[in-house]
Each structure stands twice: as C-alpha cells, then as structure tokens.
Amino acid sequence: MTIRTRLVEYHHDNVTLQGFFAWDDSKATPQPGVLISHSWVGRDEFVCRKAIALAEAGHAAFALDMYGAGKTGSNPQENELLMKPFMQDRTLLQGRILSALHALRSLEEVDANKIAAIGFCFGGLCVLDLARTGIDIQGVASFHGLLTAPENIPPHPISARILALHGHNDPLAPPEHVTALQKELTAAGADWQTHVYSNTVHAFTNPLANDPGFGTVYNPAADRRSWTSLLNFLHEVLK
C-alpha cells in the first residue's frame, strides 16, 4: 500500500476551489471514490485525515472545499460567516457540491461509476442535499449532520442509498428532525437507515469538540461505532 495525496484545483461560479485527494498508488485499477464534505470550519485537517483513512480502506477519497482556496474559519463567528451564504441559498450549496462531485469523477484514479459521499455537521447537510438533487451516486452518509430539507427541490425520487449517523441529544438537529428526514426519504422511495446514539450530542466524531454549552462534545464510543457503520455501508454500496 502506497498512500499518495495531492491538492486538486477545480472551479464553481468563478470561485477557485482546492480539494484534498488521497488514494492508494499501488493499485493499478481505478478505485471507488468517496467525496468528503467538511463542517462549517472548512476543509481542515480533520477531513484530510478522514480522506487518508478512507484511502487506506481502499477508496479514492476527495475532501472538497466549499469556501474556496482551502479557506477555514478560526472561531465560531468566522465559521458562521463562511457557512451562512450556503444555508441561505441552498441552490448555491447544491451547485458547489455538485462541482466537487464532477471534479472527483474526472480524476483518473477514480471509478466514476462507483461514488459515495460523506459529510460532517454542515457537510452532512451538503451530502444529503447532493442526494436530494437526484444525482446518480451510490450512497451518502451524514455524520451528526443538519437535516432540514431544502425548499428549492420539489419532492421526487432519491436513488442514492442514505445512512444518517446521529446523536440523540444533538441540539442542532433534535429527534423531530430525524423523524422528518425519515418521512422525507420514505416519501422519496429512498433506501435509508438511521443510527442514533444515546447520550450523544453534536460533533461526536471530532476529538477537539469540547463545548457542552454549545452542544458539541466528542464521544469516542459513537465515533468508533459510526466509523464502523460507514465502512460497512461503503462496502455494500460500492462493491
């Protein structure tokens, strides 16, 4: 196994974006691709490490860039300002993540017919919206994602298989949001599953999350369980 990484430049709406790509260079054939959508922080070290971990698991992984030039926030106020335009304009959000999907599919190391997407927090919303567009990908997985449906996409069938990994006590997406997502996906005829972890709040996969007042706390058990569930899901949808 020889894990390689590189930055990949791509564009959307005259914005230059920089994705982080990781793959096993010892494999001669194209590998299944996994798109990784970051939290409100931006394309930070956390998602780059996830890309490397997925490359070690046999996937060609691409940590996308929603904000441009690999920009990241350094505090909640900056993060909110970076994320806000996309929360206010879901059409912009969907166009931006679709551009990342096209960039991933264009890479020679990637099997363009075997693609999944995963996302964390804000990124969970992004990959769910990717599935909601009806684009032909094999599956999406949301880790402690925001779950509210967009208003710009009318109800229609969703072909991608869906996995939502969620904390029961998440203040940013409470249980009624999980129920609403389940109803939405059922109405769309999607193949979906939700894994809900007890005594778990937002950002449970991030070891740096430690703000109980804000509702973000790392949970090592939920982190471990959710990653195992993801690997099983990817094995199923990308085989």
Secondary structure, DSSP 8 states (H G I E B T S, - for coil): --EEEEEEEEEETTEEEEEEEEEETT--S-EEEEEEE--TTBS-HHHHHHHHHHHHTT-EEEE--SSSTT-B-SSHHHHHHHHHHHHH-HHHHHHHHHHHHHHHHTSTTEEEEEEEEEEETHHHHHHHHHHHTT---SEEEEES------SSS-S----SEEEEEEETT-TTS-HHHHHHHHHHHHHTT--EEEEEETT--BTTT-TT-EETTTTEE--HHHHHHHHHHHHHHHHHH--
